[in-house]
């Protein structure tokens, strides 16, 4: 009987340890930029870039507007890889602006631009599998 209890205690411990080791999908995302003749695409996790050991990569979007002069609100998205490949775009499109306003500290973003540097696409993803910002 004692061996039987010990066997099940071992099985239970193995299951619990295994469950802990596999709990929740996790994904780190370095910043990437791809540039071509028709524009470019940049993607990455804000927290992943922030937590990276290098001091080069970053990604994000700014939304800004002016109170005077009737200026139109604008979004400016920029990204830089660990290798120093840089991409940027800007837009006054209301859909792109609204999407940029939903970016959070731990968001994954992807943006695309045309040859004139205008943002044509902005994706904001908030999933538990992207690492949180540490500091």
Residue pairs with C-beta under 8 A, 6 or more apart in sequence:
24 128
24 129
25 128
25 129
26 129
26 131
27 45
27 129
27 130
27 131
28 45
28 48
28 51
28 131
29 43
29 44
29 45
29 48
29 108
29 130
30 44
30 48
30 49
30 52
30 57
30 81
30 82
31 42
31 43
31 44
31 48
31 49
31 57
31 58
31 59
31 79
31 80
31 81
31 82
32 42
32 43
32 44
32 81
33 40
33 41
33 42
33 79
33 80
33 81
33 85
33 86
33 87
34 40
34 41
34 42
35 85
35 87
37 115
38 114
38 115
39 112
39 113
39 114
39 115
39 120
40 87
40 112
40 113
41 87
41 110
41 111
41 112
41 113
42 59
42 77
42 79
42 87
42 110
42 111
43 59
43 79
43 108
43 109
43 110
43 111
43 123
44 57
44 59
44 79
44 108
44 109
45 59
45 106
45 107
45 108
45 109
45 130
45 131
46 59
46 60
46 103
46 104
46 105
46 106
46 107
46 108
46 109
46 133
47 105
47 106
47 130
47 131
47 132
47 133
47 134
48 108
48 130
48 131
49 57
49 58
49 59
50 58
50 133
50 134
50 135
51 131
51 133
51 134
52 82
54 82
56 80
56 81
56 82
56 83
56 84
57 80
57 81
57 82
58 78
58 79
58 80
59 78
59 79
59 80
59 109
60 77
60 78
60 79
60 103
60 109
61 75
61 76
61 77
61 78
61 100
61 103
61 109
61 111
61 122
62 75
62 76
62 77
63 73
63 74
63 75
63 97
63 100
63 101
64 73
64 74
64 76
65 71
65 72
65 73
65 74
72 92
73 92
73 97
74 90
74 91
74 92
74 97
75 90
75 91
75 92
75 96
75 97
75 100
75 119
75 122
76 88
76 89
76 90
77 88
77 89
77 90
77 100
77 109
77 111
77 119
77 122
78 86
78 87
78 88
79 86
79 87
79 88
79 111
80 86
80 87
87 113
88 113
88 117
89 111
89 112
89 113
89 117
89 118
89 119
89 120
90 117
90 118
90 119
91 97
91 118
91 119
91 122
93 119
96 119
96 122
99 122
99 123
99 124
100 122
100 124
102 124
103 109
103 124
104 126
105 132
105 133
106 126
106 130
106 131
106 132
106 133
107 124
107 125
107 126
107 130
108 124
108 125
108 126
108 127
108 130
109 122
109 123
109 124
109 125
110 121
110 122
110 123
110 125
111 119
111 121
111 122
111 123
112 119
112 120
112 121
112 122
113 119
113 120
114 120
